[in-house]
Amino acid sequence: MSVRFPVARPRLPDADAILPYLRRIDDNRYYSNFGPLVGEVEARLAKHFDVSPACVTTVANATSGLTAALQAEARTRRRNVNDGPAFCLLPAWTFVATLHAVLAAGLEPYLLDVDEESWALTPEAVENALGRIPGQPVAVMPVAPFGRPLDMAAWDALSERTGLAVVVDAAAGFDRSEAANSPAVFSLHATKVLAAGEGGFAVSRDAEQIDAIRKCINFGFMGDRVARSRAINGKMSEYHAAVTLAALDAWPETRRVFDGIARAYQDAFAGQTRIRVMPGETDEYATSTMLLVCDEPLPEEAIRAVEQKGVETRRWWGGGVAKQVAYRRFSSDLLPVTDWLAARCVGLPCYPGLSREDVAEIAAVVGDTLLDR
Ligand SMILES: Cc1ncc(COP(=O)(O)O)c(C=O)c1O
């Protein structure tokens, strides 16, 4: 059967909305290297996060932004070479890009389990784990799961208490995340709630951190052509800035649309005791990813049965990063909550154009099929 409701069908700003910004690029003849449109994106994002423009930098995508932020931050935690490998702690329940960034920054990953309620790593779990790390812990990368905001003050406090560098993977968290003393990195990928196709940005209350990240996404250069650190090319182009500016123009409407879809799913599953959705009724952030959690594991046959009825779903994070073929060898705690979530959690269709009636139909198909096994 053909897919009636795909899991994602992003809608980015159309050509007419982007054109005025493209014309400005034609006039400016500036295409990358922190051009005027990128500057405007950073200023507008700074307003959203209530910080100064020096506290925001755009990046090519969140993966490169996370890599650069870790390079910049972990370097400030000086170590003795006899301390063994430098470790970065991260949750196993995340998208594989979090782990790619840790490795690209030259750190050794250590995977921790997440909290059952929030689906996120907690500062307490990190502090409890410190004695078990087979080397020197220098950094931690908490993840805002599918956009659900983290308690940033608690992460800043952990950083102060332990001396660990904290870099937050807030890839999907544009709507409600807050700027803190530790940098957070956001994605503008097509599947995200604020989308430019590819792109991202980092925010911190500490402008010096942002400066250091800018150096790490610009070959290690800082005003001249001398590489002063390990670095990458992770700059945003003016063309991606053009799409981002058009996406920011449309943000109030985009937010309203995603919020409406979330409310429709919450209403549609309200009577169910065995299925819940995230974001749930008490959550207030807008996201482009709607997750269903069933009280029992969802085997592949159950997922296929739903798809045969025209509703596509996706295990967005697979079994978590410990199950990725490339990364099975890394040190890890036991991961019962991650395994529990990976077995019971799937993404549901979520995109502009989905009506309340569509959502009710999807919920009926999914509920009947999954619970009637
Ligand atoms: C948790 C998380 N981290 C990182 C990324 C990577 O973002 P990007 O595609 O902008 O590199 C994603 C993308 O989906 C993500 O969900």
The ligand as an SDF file (V2000), in Angstrom:
LIG
                    3D

 16 16  0  0  0  0  0  0  0  0999 V2000
   20.0650   15.1590   18.7750 C   0  0  0  0  0  0  0  0  0  0  0  0
   20.6910   15.5830   17.4770 C   0  0  0  0  0  0  0  0  0  0  0  0
   21.9630   15.9880   17.4560 N   0  0  0  0  0  0  0  0  0  0  0  0
   22.5590   16.3990   16.3270 C   0  0  0  0  0  0  0  0  0  0  0  0
   21.8930   16.4190   15.1260 C   0  0  0  0  0  0  0  0  0  0  0  0
   22.6130   16.8130   13.8900 C   0  0  0  0  0  0  0  0  0  0  0  0
   22.1370   17.9940   13.3210 O   0  0  0  0  0  0  0  0  0  0  0  0
   22.6290   18.4340   11.8710 P   0  0  0  0  0  0  0  0  0  0  0  0
   21.8650   17.5880   10.8900 O   0  0  0  0  0  0  0  0  0  0  0  0
   22.2910   19.8790   11.7780 O   0  0  0  0  0  0  0  0  0  0  0  0
   24.0970   18.1890   11.7980 O   0  0  0  0  0  0  0  0  0  0  0  0
   20.5610   16.0000   15.0880 C   0  0  0  0  0  0  0  0  0  0  0  0
   19.8390   16.0040   13.8030 C   0  0  0  0  0  0  0  0  0  0  0  0
   18.7950   15.4780   13.6420 O   0  0  0  0  0  0  0  0  0  0  0  0
   19.9460   15.5660   16.2900 C   0  0  0  0  0  0  0  0  0  0  0  0
   18.6680   15.1490   16.3140 O   0  0  0  0  0  0  0  0  0  0  0  0
  1  2  1  0
  2  3  1  0
  2 15  2  0
  3  4  2  0
  4  5  1  0
  5  6  1  0
  5 12  2  0
  6  7  1  0
  7  8  1  0
  8  9  2  0
  8 10  1  0
  8 11  1  0
 12 13  1  0
 12 15  1  0
 13 14  2  0
 15 16  1  0
M  END
$$$$
